[in-house]
Amino acid sequence: MLIEFSVANFRSFWEPRKLSMAATPQKDLLDNNTFTSPISGLPRLLRSAVVYGPNAGGKSNFIRAMAFVRQFIVASAKEHQEGEGIAVTPFLFNQLGPSQPSEFEVQFIQDGVRYQYGFAATRERVTNEWLIAYPEGRAQRWFERNFEPQNNDYQWYFGSRFVGRKRQWQEMTRDNALFLSTAVQWNSEQLKPVFTWFKRLFVIGHGTLLDPSFSMKACQDDAKKSRILAFMNEADISISDILMETKEFSVEDLPSDMPEPIKEEIRQSMDGKKMMRVGFVHPVSDGVSPVSLPLEEESDGTRKLFAYAGPWIDILTKGRILFADELDTSLHPKIMRFLLSLFHNDKINKANGQLIFTTHDTSLLDQDLVRRDQVWFIEKDQANTSQLYPLTDFKPRAKEALQKGYLNGRYGALPYTREAHF
């Protein structure tokens, strides 16, 4: 369960900006759109948050930030080599940006325990890393590392409640890797819940590939395939069956208009390998036999919905978290409302999965789908830095027409267009 995520000096973000999933005391849509935190004393948490803003305002960069955090935690200890650069991009519109570390912090709940984990990194090294846990309701600082340039070395702190081979893990942690990742790789049981929380994140958008592989793999199980088929039909995609075929790769399966050099490169990398293909069976009226179409011949919206189906069901079943950029692309507004309504249904979303997404679909604002504390905006200021702020800053009235107010500029985060002269 996500409580809060903050980012600073990353791409278009300069000063620290945070998104909170803590619900305000407002009573509307309380039961379906929020849930009780398992931690005593914490406010209720939101099941979803939606972020609006103009093109190039920073929405995608916010999703990229979480994608980077997840990837760096999962891979830094086992995939990075000594001296290899860290794929972090600082804010470039301030002369201090490239020389300062990018910083990220996440507050979350895993296995009934609240955690506060963060790190700062340049392209050369991790400069800071910290973890605070609240296993008994009170803060316990488990570890912290800080790089001291004057000594060209790290200062380390380990709390008395943090157990295991910490000195050995410290020595194994490279400058360009995280201590969290290294310790878990070397069997720190105490840190596994923290690592697992990040590993179970879904991040879909720029810098990550939205492909159907998760859904395709799920369809190999008959029970999961039935759920995906039901999901597609509930979203008004008329499909009577999903066909799965595993075959040896053939260059003939590639698009005919693909350039030959690219075909040859793919052929060399895929030669002799097995590939999975999926097709949809569509019922036809007037007694005509059903028609089967391969996935690549379906519409963009159908392909995207299928790619989402497997992760969506898994997230709702297991209480996972999804960050998605431009969720509305290629999807009808009614499909958007359908997808969002699944998260807001406490009978379906029993495990309290959470969705954080960006969109341009302003119709969601006036459909009694989201609370005012679920709406966020991103826009760039005169210094070209992205500002992230909640709708609640404007104290909108209970029945205020949010879509009209947004499109009229009341909340900012709109594109500025000039009169055309071309």
N, C-alpha and C positions, 0 to 999 in steps of 0.2 A: 504494500500500500504506500503510495507516494503522499508525502506531506508537503514538500517544498523542493524546488530546484532553482539554483541560482548560477549565473554565469557572468564573467567579467573578462574584458580584453580578449574577446574571441570574435573573429570576423567583424561584423558591424556593431558588436557590443563593446563598449569601453568601460564605463562604470558598472558596478554590480547591479544586475537586474534579476528579479526573482518572480517565479510563478508559484502561488500557494494553492493547495487543494483543500485548505481548511474552510469549512462552510461558515458563513455569517449566521446570526441568529434568526434571519427571516424565515417565515413559516411556509411560504408557498413551495410546492413540489418537494416537500421535505422528505417524505417517506421513500419516494422512488429515485430522486436525484441525489440523495445523500445517504450516508450510512453511519452507524455509530462506530467510533474508533474503538479498537480493542484495548487501548491504553487509557486507563482512568485519568481524568483531568484534561485530556485533549478534546478539542471540539470535534463535531461530526465532520466527516470528509466527503468531498464531492466525488461522484462517479465519473464525471467528465468535465472538461474545460475546453472552450473553443476560443481560438485566437484569430482576430481580424486585423487587416492592415493592407496598405497599398502594395503593389508590386515593388520589389526591391526595398521594402521597408524593414525586413529582417525576420520575417516569419520563418522562412526556410532555414535561416542561420540558427534560430532557436532550436529547431528540430535537429540540425546538424550538431549542435552542441551536445545534446544527449546521445546522439549516435557516436560521437567521438568518445565521450565518457565511457559508454558501454564497451566499445571496441577496445579502448586502451586498457580497461580493467581486465577484460577477458583474454587479451592477447599479449600484453606487454612483457610478461615474464617468460613466455614460451616461444614467441615469434620474433621479438626484437633481438638483434645482435649487439654486442658491445660496440659503442660508438655510432650506432645507427640513429639517424635523426627521428624526432617525434613529430608526427604529422599534425601539428597544431598550428593554426593560423591566427596570429594576433591582430588586433585592430591597427590598421595602417594609416588612419587619418589623424593620428597624433604622434608626434615625434618620439614619445616615450613608449608607444605601443610595442614596436618590435624588440625593444630591450627589456620589457617587463614580462613576467609570466602570465599566461592565461590561467584563470582560476575557476574552479567548479566546486559546488557543494550540493549534496542531496541529503534531505532528511526523509526517512522512510521507516516502515514497520515491516519486520520479517519475523515470522514464527512468534508473534506476540511481544517482540522486543523492538523498541524504538532505537534507531541509529542515526548518527549525524556524521557523514563521511565526506571528505573533500580532498582535493589536491590542486597544486599549481604547477605549471610546467612551461618551459620554453622549448624551443626546437632541439636544444642540446640535452636538457636534463629535467628531472622532476625537482623542483625547488622546495616544495612543501607538501606534506601529506599528513592527514590526521583522521582519527576515528574516536568518536565519543559514543558510548553505549549507555542505555538506560534500562538494564535488565531488572532492576528493582525500583524503578521509578525515579531514581536519582542519577545524575550524570557521573559516569566513570570514564576518564580519559584513558583509553587502552594503549594508544601509541601516537607518536608524533615525530616527524623528521623535518628538519629545517636546514637548508644549505647555507653555509656561511662563506661568502666569496673571499673574505680576507684570509681565511684558513684553507680555502679550497677543499672543504670537507663538510660533513653533515653532523649536526647535533641531533642525538636520538633521545627519546623519552619513552619508557615503557611503564605503564601503570601496574600496580600490585595485583589488580584483578585480571590482567592479561597474562595468560599462561602459555607454555610451550617452549620450543627451542628458539626463542626470540633473538638471541645473539647470533645464532647460526643463520637464521633467516635474514638478519640485518646484513651479515657479511655476503650473503648470496644476492642481495638486491643491487642490481646495476643502477647506474645513474639515470638511465633512460627507461627504467621499469618501476612499477609500483610495488611497494612493500606488501600491500594487500594481495596482489596477484602472485608474488613470489612465495609468500608464506602459505597460501592455499595450495600452490603447486607442490610445496613440500609438506603437505598434510597438516596444516593448522585447522583442527576441528572447530575451534572457537570462531574463526573468521569465515568458515564456509557459508553460514547463512547470509553474510554480507555479500560475498562473491556471488552466491546463487541468486540473490535478488536482482543484481545487474545482469547476470547471464540470462535470466528469464524475461528480460525486457524485450518487447518488440519495438523496433524503430523502423518506420517505412517512410521514405521520401528521398530528397536530394542526398546524394552520396551513398544511398543504400538502394538495392535493387528490389523492386516489386516484381517478383516472379511467382509462378504457380507451384513451385516445387513443394512447399509445405502442404498445400491442399492435395497435390498429386500423391504425395507419400501417404497422407491420411486416407485417401480413397482406396489404398491397397487393403485396408481393413473394412469389411462389409458394414459393420455398425457405424463407423465414422463416415463411410461413403453415404449411407442413408441419411445421416444428419446433414451432410453438405448438400445432398440433393434436396432435402426439405428446406434448407436455408435458401437455396437458389430459387425454389418455387415460391416460397413466402415473399421473396423480393420481386415476384411477378416475372420471373424468367421461366418460360414454359419448357421444362426438360423432363423426360420420362426416365432417362437412365444416363449414367456416366460410364463410358467405356474406357478401360485402361489397357494399354498394349506396351509390352516391353520388347524392343527389337534392337538389332545391331545397327549402329549409326551408318547412314548412307548419305553421301553428298547430295543425292537426289532429293533429300528431305529439306534442303535449304531453299530459300526463296529463289526463284528463277532470275530475278533482277539483281541479286547480290553480286557485287564485283568479284571477278574470278580470283584476284589475289587474296581476298578475304576468305573466299570459299576454300582455297588451298590451305590457308593457315588453320582454319577450323578443321579441315580434313586431317591434317597432320596431328593435331592435338586430340582428335576424337576417334581416330582410326582404331577399329577393333573394340571400341567401348560400346556398352549397352546404353540405350536411351529409352526413356519412358514417354509415351504419347497419350494424350487424353482426347476424347471426343464426346460430344453431347448428342443424345438422341432426342429429337423433337417430334412430338405427336402431330399428325396431320389429319384434318377432317375429311369427310366424304369417303372413308374407307381406304384411303391411300396409305401405303406402308409408311411407317415412321422414317424420318430423314435423319441421318447421322452426319454431323459436321465436325471436323477436327477443330481443336481449340483456336488455332491460328486463323481460322476463317470466321470466327465469331466476332461480334462487335467489340469495340474497345471497352464498353461498359460491362459486357458479359465477362470478358477476360479479366477485367479488374475485379469484378464481384467474386469470381471464382478464386482469384488469388487471395482475396480477403477472407473467403469463407472458412478455410481451415484455421488460420490464426484467430479469426473472430470467435469461432466456437471454442477453441482451446483457451482463449483469454477469459471468456465468460464462464467456462467450466472450472478453470483452475485459479481464477482470481489474478490473472497476470495484468500487465500494464502495457498499453500501446501508445506510442507517439507516432502520429501520422501527419505528413505534410500534404496540403492540398487534397484533402479527402474527397472533395466534391468533383474532382476532375473526371470527366467521362461518365458521371453518375447523375441521374435525374434527381431533382430535389426530393421527390417522394422516396427514392431509395435512400437518400441521405437521412431522411427522417426515420425510415425503417431501421437503418443501422444504429442510429443514435438511440432509438427507443428500446433496443435490446439491452443496452447498458443501463437504461433508466427503468428497467423492469426488475423489481426485486425478486420476482419468482423465477426469472431466467438468470439474472446476474446474482446468484446466491452467494458466490465466492467473492463478491465485491471487486470485480475487475474494474480498471479505470482507463479512460480514453482521454488523451490530450491531442487535439488536432487543430490544424489551420484550415481555413476555408474562405471563399469569397461568397458563399451562399448566405446572404443576409436574411432570407426568408425564415431561417431557423429562429431568428430573434423574436418573431411575433407569432409563434405557433404553440405557445404554452409548452415548449419543449425544454427550455433552459431557464435556470434561475439567473438573477442579475449577478450573483457572485461567481457564476460559471463563465462569464464573458470577459475576455481580455483583448487589449489592442496593442499593436506594435506600429511605431512610425519612427522615422528618422528626424532628428532635430537639425538646427543650422550647422552643427559641428559634424554632421554626417554619422552620428552615432544612434543606434536603435534604442528607443525608449519603450519599455514594456510596462503597461499599467492596466489596472482592472476597471471595469465599468462602474463598480461601486464607488470609485473616487468622485464620480459625478452625482452621487446620491439620487439616482432616478426614482421617480414615484412608482408605487406598486403597479399601476396599470399604464405606465408610460409606453408610448409606441416606440419601441427601441429601434426597429428597423428604420422608421422615418427619421428618428433623431440621429441615427448614425449617418444615413445618406445625406442628411442636411448639414452634417459637419459638427453636430453638437459634441461629439466625443473625439473628434480628430481622427487620425489614422485613415485618411482618405487620399486617393491620388490627386495631385494638382495638375489639371490639364489647362493648356492655353488654346487660344483661338488658332486654328490651322491656317497656314499661309503657304502651303505647297501646291 
